[in-house]
Amino acid sequence: MLYLSTRGHLDRKRFCEILLEGLAPDGGLYLPERYPQVDAATLARWRGLAYHELAFEILSLYIDDIPAADLRALCAKTYTGQVFGSAAIVPLKKLEDGLFLEALSNGPTLAFKDMAMQLLGNLFEYELGRRGESLNILGATSGDTGSAAEHAMRGKRGIRVFMTSPHGRMSPFQQAQMFSLQDANIHNLAIQGVFDDCQDIVKAVSNDLDFKRKYRIGTVNSINWARLVAQVVYYFAGYFQATTENGQRVSFAVPSGNFGNICAGHVARMMGLPIETLVLATNENDVLDEFFRTGVYRVRSGADTHETSSPSMDISKASNFERFVFDLLGRDAARTRQLFQDELGRSGRFDLSADPAFAQAATRFGFRSGKSTHADRLATIRETWQRLHVMVDTHTADGLKVARHLAQPGVPMVVLETALPVKFAATIVEALGRQPDRPARFEGIETLPKRVTVLPADVAQVKSYITAHCA
Ligand SMILES: *Cc1c(COP(=O)(O)O)cnc(C)c1O
């Protein structure tokens, strides 16, 4: 399988080449040349496989430059009941007739990002070891991504992590998840500023090509194709649990921010998984809901980006969205480049409402969307707890709210649970007047010793920290 760029760069690359890269050289995102097709016989063979075996089957369709035995071992090492809390890895819970929750958040940091990041850690260690190279990962986080990355990379050979976060702005639980790690290869940098300052610092360091090369700086952000393809697996696993027979159709509802999670659902559907509808749910930051309703994609400014009670969906633009638009436009790379480079660069928006392709987002690609607000979130958390005795987190509540609205009779709806309530305790208390349950292994983590360095929002100081801590 070879990979191409959504903006038409001519080089075709193999999986392990794009694994350690971010954007394509022309600023586009990598996608496979074609989506491997899964027929009824294959679905029948896959139904009943253990999660790590299913992961191997799906990944091996996209990865042909890692020997099969090695890839199989990497999947088996990643997706264990010990790491993910149950043998099913992503158990399905029935809420009521036709409505299910798929648990993606029982990994080490209690958010769905562990599903892909745990595999990424093992893939990075494997590939760097094979090349005899090392990598220094520099990232910015407002919570979930940073802790998932650190827990995936801790103790890995050849990898160091430098993770910036806005000083004093993450929840105490999120801070504890990151800062309590004592591994020598993990560096927490609390920046005196907001999340945008952290992102600007990462951008500035990455744009210094000499520094980037000399200190082997890499990233783990959500545009990485390996993260996306790892997420495809749980759409299949959810499908097999929600159905008894192959061919039955199922819909998925996905709490969305950067369009990474639901883009994996799009890939699964393109491969032939019988998905009826992909329901995209946003919070008050409704960039994507606006697009699917109107055909207009309008990037928000920092001032126009709301701080909400589902903070992992607080985005101003959706970094993975270009992948879907490329497919929507019949894989026209010149047009994709014109929209994402020229039009967005010039005016911060583009408009596909008059383009016949736009109607196909719903009809051919199965997308529907909706939006959920703080009041919806509180009502959904309360109602789900009181009536069904299930506690959901704020992001999952957004998905559930929109799913209920767009469900169709006779088609099972699977809502992806993207985090556990304990990560966002303040809003749970607001909704229910009680603390969320806390898995035993997280008792008292806020009181553990912390390893963190506070730095001003200053690129030079972050660079000199990196220089001083790179062997
Ligand atoms: C990252 C995240 C999301 C958004 O996922 P995208 O892939 O960015 O669309 C939703 N919920 C939680 C809890 C997250 O951590």
The ligand as an SDF file (V2000), in Angstrom:
LIG
                    3D

 15 15  0  0  0  0  0  0  0  0999 V2000
   -9.9420   14.2710   21.4490 C   0  0  0  0  0  0  0  0  0  0  0  0
  -11.2940   14.0540   22.0430 C   0  0  0  0  0  0  0  0  0  0  0  0
  -12.4650   14.2330   21.2750 C   0  0  0  0  0  0  0  0  0  0  0  0
  -12.4460   14.7410   19.8500 C   0  0  0  0  0  0  0  0  0  0  0  0
  -11.9090   13.8000   18.9500 O   0  0  0  0  0  0  0  0  0  0  0  0
  -11.4280   14.2620   17.4880 P   0  0  0  0  0  0  0  0  0  0  0  0
  -10.6970   13.0960   16.9610 O   0  0  0  0  0  0  0  0  0  0  0  0
  -10.5280   15.4530   17.7000 O   0  0  0  0  0  0  0  0  0  0  0  0
  -12.6390   14.6180   16.7090 O   0  0  0  0  0  0  0  0  0  0  0  0
  -13.6850   13.9540   21.8700 C   0  0  0  0  0  0  0  0  0  0  0  0
  -13.7580   13.5530   23.1660 N   0  0  0  0  0  0  0  0  0  0  0  0
  -12.6590   13.3830   23.9210 C   0  0  0  0  0  0  0  0  0  0  0  0
  -12.8220   12.9650   25.3420 C   0  0  0  0  0  0  0  0  0  0  0  0
  -11.3870   13.6230   23.3920 C   0  0  0  0  0  0  0  0  0  0  0  0
  -10.2960   13.4620   24.1740 O   0  0  0  0  0  0  0  0  0  0  0  0
  1  2  1  0
  2  3  1  0
  2 14  2  0
  3  4  1  0
  3 10  2  0
  4  5  1  0
  5  6  1  0
  6  7  2  0
  6  8  1  0
  6  9  1  0
 10 11  1  0
 11 12  2  0
 12 13  1  0
 12 14  1  0
 14 15  1  0
M  END
$$$$
